[in-house]
C-alpha cells in the first residue's frame, strides 16, 4: 500500500473496462504479462495488505477498525482496542459503520466453524479462539506468566493496561525426557527364588 507502483496497479488501472477488458491491449513488465489475475494474486500475497493475526481482512480495513478516531491511537489487537479506547475515548462506538462492513469467514486451517461473521465478530473470534499468530505468546511483566491470546492476557489477575502493547515472544517448548522402561520379573510367593535354592544346596 505504501509502494506507489502497487497503488497504481491495484487502484488506478482498471482491467474491467476499455481496451484492457476487450483484450485489445495488455501491460507487461520485463516480458511478464500483467492482467487482472496477477493483480488479485498480488493483493492476496502482499505482506502489506495481508497480516498474520487477522489474515482474512486487508490492512486497510484493519487499520480503520483498530484506530481510535478520537486520540488516533492505533492498536494491533482488537481485545486491547475493546478494553482501551473503544471503552473510554469512543464510549463503545465502533469507528467503522458496521452496516457497510462485509461479512468475513475465518479461513484458518484449524478453524472448524467456517461461518460468515460481521467484522467485529470475526475480530473477537480470532482473539479468543486462535490467539496470537504462530507460536507467539504474551508474557506479563508482573507475574511472568505466558498467555496464548489477547483475551486471556488482559483479563488475568494482574490487569495489564490495554493501551500498552504486550510483550510477545516465541512459546518455550519444554521437552520431557521419557524414562527408559525397566523390566521386572514377578516371582510367585509359592515359588522358591533361584538364589535361595542355591544356598540351601
Secondary structure by P-SEA (a helix, b strand, c coil): cccaaaaaaccccccccccccccccccccccccccaaaaaaaaaccccccccccccccaaaaaaaccccccccccccaaaaaacccccccccccccccccccccccccccccccccccaaaaaaaaaccccccccbbbbbcccccccccaaaaaaccccccccccccccccbbbbbbbccbbbbbbbccccccaaaaaaac
